[in-house]
């Protein structure tokens, strides 16, 4: 059963999956599609042309603007920021210039980070708190800083993997026993 706080506004036409929890002062626009078992924290805004998968956690004070897609199991930390226009001007309408932003399955976006529109965040990537992402992020990458730079790799469990940034290597996650392989600057889970 979906839970919607009395202060939340859910516009007619919005699609919201079973078990999703919508907290204080949330506004969900009519064209939004939100999956099952999600949590939208206090003061979250979800635009018309937004797709949110299953089991997504959007923490307090996050605005998910048009043309943003969040796949299953994404975590959006408190007060993190999405954009949808690359060069906004108040006096120039650019609604026909929105750029698509995609956050792939299992990615984590840390508190107060900014995701510049037009980027794709890879599967299970981890963007550190306060980072500014202005280019695509590979699967499993750990990104920090302004602008964000690639400093390592993360497991699906959310722990840093002892892998070099480049070359070829394998490592086992000490928490799950899953094996991760680095080849040609890309990490994949083997088992």
C-alpha positions in Angstrom: 0.0 0.0 0.0 1.3 3.5 -0.9 1.7 6.0 1.9 1.3 9.7 1.1 1.7 12.3 3.9 -1.2 14.8 4.2 1.1 17.8 3.2 2.2 16.1 0.0 0.8 17.1 -3.4 0.4 14.3 -6.0 -1.0 15.6 -9.2 -3.6 13.6 -11.1 -2.0 11.4 -13.6 1.2 10.6 -11.7 1.9 6.8 -11.6 3.2 5.6 -8.3 4.0 2.0 -7.4 2.8 -0.2 -4.5 4.6 0.3 -1.2 6.1 3.7 -2.1 6.3 6.2 0.8 5.9 9.9 0.1 6.8 12.2 3.0 6.1 15.8 4.1 5.9 18.6 1.5 6.6 16.5 -1.5 5.2 17.5 -4.9 4.9 15.0 -7.7 3.8 16.3 -11.1 1.2 14.6 -13.3 3.5 12.9 -15.8 5.9 11.3 -13.3 6.3 7.6 -13.2 7.6 6.2 -9.9 8.1 2.5 -9.2 7.4 0.2 -6.2 8.9 0.4 -2.7 10.4 3.9 -3.2 10.9 6.5 -0.5 10.6 10.3 -1.3 11.8 12.3 1.7 10.7 15.7 3.0 10.5 18.6 0.4 11.2 16.4 -2.7 10.0 17.6 -6.1 9.5 15.2 -9.0 8.9 16.8 -12.5 6.5 15.7 -15.3 9.0 13.9 -17.5 10.7 11.9 -14.8 11.0 8.1 -14.5 12.0 6.5 -11.2 12.5 2.8 -10.9 11.8 0.4 -8.0 13.4 0.7 -4.5 14.8 4.2 -5.1 15.6 6.4 -2.1 15.3 10.1 -2.7 16.4 11.9 0.5 15.2 15.3 1.8 15.4 18.5 -0.4 16.0 16.9 -3.8 14.4 18.1 -7.0 14.2 15.5 -9.7 13.6 17.7 -12.8 12.3 16.8 -16.3 14.3 14.4 -18.4 15.9 12.6 -15.4 15.7 8.8 -15.2 16.6 6.9 -12.0 16.8 3.2 -12.5 16.1 0.6 -9.8 17.9 0.8 -6.4 19.3 4.3 -6.9 20.1 6.4 -3.7 19.9 10.2 -3.9 21.5 11.8 -0.8 20.1 14.8 1.0 20.1 18.1 -0.9 21.9 16.6 -4.0 21.1 18.5 -7.3 20.0 17.6 -10.8 20.0 20.1 -13.6 18.2 19.8 -17.0 19.4 22.9 -18.9 23.1 23.3 -19.6 23.2 27.1 -20.0 20.1 28.5 -18.3 19.1 32.2 -18.5 16.0 33.6 -16.9 15.1 35.7 -20.0 15.7 32.9 -22.5 13.3 29.9 -22.6 15.2 26.7 -23.1 12.5 24.1 -22.3 13.1 22.6 -25.7 16.8 22.1 -24.9 16.5 19.9 -21.8 19.3 17.3 -21.7 18.6 13.7 -20.6 20.3 12.5 -17.4 20.3 8.8 -16.6 21.3 7.2 -13.3 21.8 3.5 -13.8 20.8 0.7 -11.4 22.3 0.7 -7.9 24.2 4.0 -8.1 24.7 6.3 -5.1 24.6 10.1 -5.3 26.1 11.5 -2.1 24.7 14.5 -0.1 25.0 17.9 -1.8 26.5 16.5 -5.0 25.5 18.0 -8.4 24.8 16.1 -11.5 25.1 18.3 -14.6 22.5 17.5 -17.2 23.3 15.2 -20.2 25.4 12.8 -18.1 25.0 9.1 -17.4 25.9 7.7 -14.1 27.0 4.0 -14.4 25.6 1.0 -12.6 26.6 0.9 -8.9 28.8 4.0 -9.3 29.3 6.1 -6.1 29.4 9.9 -6.3 30.9 11.3 -3.1 29.3 14.1 -1.1 29.7 17.5 -2.7 31.1 16.3 -6.0 30.2 18.0 -9.3 29.7 15.5 -12.1 30.0 17.0 -15.6 30.7 13.9 -17.7 29.6 10.3 -17.9 30.6 8.0 -15.0 31.6 4.3 -15.6 29.9 1.4 -13.8 31.3 0.9 -10.2 33.4 4.1 -10.4 34.1 6.1 -7.2 33.9 9.9 -8.1 34.9 12.8 -5.8 35.7 16.5 -6.0 34.9 19.5 -8.1 34.9 18.7 -10.9 34.4 15.0 -10.0 37.4 12.8 -10.7 37.6 9.1 -10.7 39.6 7.9 -7.7 38.6 4.2 -7.4 36.0 1.5 -7.7 33.1 0.4 -5.5 31.4 -3.0 -5.0 27.7 -3.5 -5.2 27.8 -3.8 -1.4 29.0 -0.2 -1.2 32.6 -0.8 -0.2 35.8 0.4 -1.9 37.4 -2.3 -4.1 41.2 -2.7 -4.0 41.7 -2.3 -7.7 43.9 0.1 -9.7 42.2 2.7 -11.9 43.7 1.1 -15.1 45.1 -2.2 -16.3 43.8 -5.6 -15.5 43.1 -7.1 -12.1 40.6 -9.1 -10.0 39.5 -8.7 -6.4 37.0 -10.3 -4.1 34.6 -8.2 -2.1 35.4 -9.0 1.5 31.8 -8.7 2.6 30.0 -10.8 -0.1 32.7 -12.9 -1.7 31.7 -11.5 -5.1 34.5 -11.3 -7.6 35.1 -8.1 -9.6 37.3 -7.9 -12.7 39.0 -4.8 -14.1 39.7 -5.0 -17.9 40.4 -2.0 -20.2 39.4 0.6 -17.6 36.0 -1.1 -16.9 34.9 -3.1 -13.9 32.4 -5.9 -14.0 31.1 -8.3 -11.4 32.1 -11.9 -12.3 30.2 -13.8 -9.7 
